[in-house]
Amino acid sequence: MSMWKEHYRVGSDLIDTQHQELFKRVSRFIRVVQSEGPWEERLEQVKETLVFMQHYVIIHFADEENLQKEIGYPELARHTKIHEDFKAEIQEFAQTVEREGFDEEKVQEFSAKVMTWLIMHVGREDQKIGEFLRSRGGHK
């Protein structure tokens, strides 16, 4: 089950599709992390998700920032900073697990943090982009 909700739509087909994919992947990640069974058996999916996140957020954030430039979104600089901070958090976590290994408890904390960030960011910050886009009569 995905945590995606229809009211998270911002009105850009590309961004909305990417958000749905992010929610789907993060939901799956949390299910794997919280499921029963030996950690070693779940570890491969954990690693795959981390690699996906490292690459996909870069693509998604770039697309989202391009949309903001295109529509003249006044909060672009602030929004970009939020993206940069989150990318840094993901990088930092990737470096930590590379150095110290994939500790189950750390991965659980990280998965909860990612889902919380995603819900808060898409549900709050990205909605402001949607409102601005709609106020301009737009749908992209």
N, C-alpha and C positions, 0 to 999 in steps of 0.2 A: 504494500500500500504506500502510495506517495503522499507527501505532506502538501502537495500543490493544491491550491484553491483557485477557483475561477476568478475571484475578486483580486487576485494578484496580477492580473493582466494589466499591461501598461498601454496597449494599443499599437504596439509594433510587433508584427508577425515574427520577425527574426528574434527579437529580445524575448518575447513571450515563449517561443519554442525553446530557446536556450534556457530560460528559467525553468521550464518544465523538465528539461533534461537534468539540470542541476538538482532539482528537488528529487527526481527519480533516483539519481545516483547516490545522493546523500542519504535518502531514505533506505536504500539497499545497504549502504555502508553501515548505518546504524543497526539494521537488522542483523547483519553479519557479526558486528562487534558484540551485540547483546545476546546472540544465539548461544545455545548450549553446544557442547562438544569441545574437543581439544583445540586450544589456541593455534597450534601449528597448522591445523587443517583450515582454519579461517584466515590465516595470515596472508596467503596469496591474494585473496580478494581485497584485503586491507591495503596491501602494497599496490595493487592495480588501481584502487580508488584514489590513493594518494597521488600516483602518477597522473591519472586523469585530471584530478583537481589542479595540480600544478600547471598543466597545459591548458585546460579548458577555461579556467578563470581568466587567464591572460587573453585568450581569444574573445571570450564573452565581454570582459571589461572594455577591451578595445572597441568592440562593436557598439557597446552601450555608450561609450564616450563619443564615438563618431556620430551616433544618433543625436546626442546632446549638442554637439557642435552644429550639426545640420539644422536643428530646429532653433538654435540660438538660446539654449537653456542657460539661464543666468547663474545657476548653482554648479556649473561644470567644474570649476577649480576645486570646490569643496568636495564634490562627489568623487572626483578623481583621487583626491587625497584619501578618502575612505577606502577606495579600491586599492590604492598603493599599500595602505596599512594592512589590509586583509591579505594581500599577496605576500607581504613580508611575514605575516603570521604563519601562513602555509609553508613558506620557505624555511622559516625557523623550525617548525615542527619536523619537516623533512630532514633538516640537518641534525636535529636532536636524535631522531630515530636511526639515522645513519651512524651516528656516533655511539649511541647507547643501546640500540636495538629497539624492537617493537614491543615495548612493555604494554601488556593488556590494559592496565589501569590508565596509563597515559593516553593510549589510543581511544579508550572510552571517553575520557575527558575531552579530547580533541574532537571526537565525533559530535558530542553534545554541543560544544562550542561552535562548530561549523553549522549545525542545524539551527541553533539559536541565531547566529549571525545572518544566515540566509533568510530566515523568516522575518527578522527585524529589518533587514536591508530591503528585501523585495517588498515586504508589507508596508514599509514606511518610506524609506528614501526613494525607491524606484517609483512609488506611487506619485510622488511629486513630479517626476518626469512625465508620467501618464497624464496627470492633471494639466501640466503645461502644454503637452501635445494636444490634448482635447480643447484647451482654451484657444488654441491656434486653428481649431477646426480640422485637426490632422488625425490620420491613421497611417502608419508606415508599415 
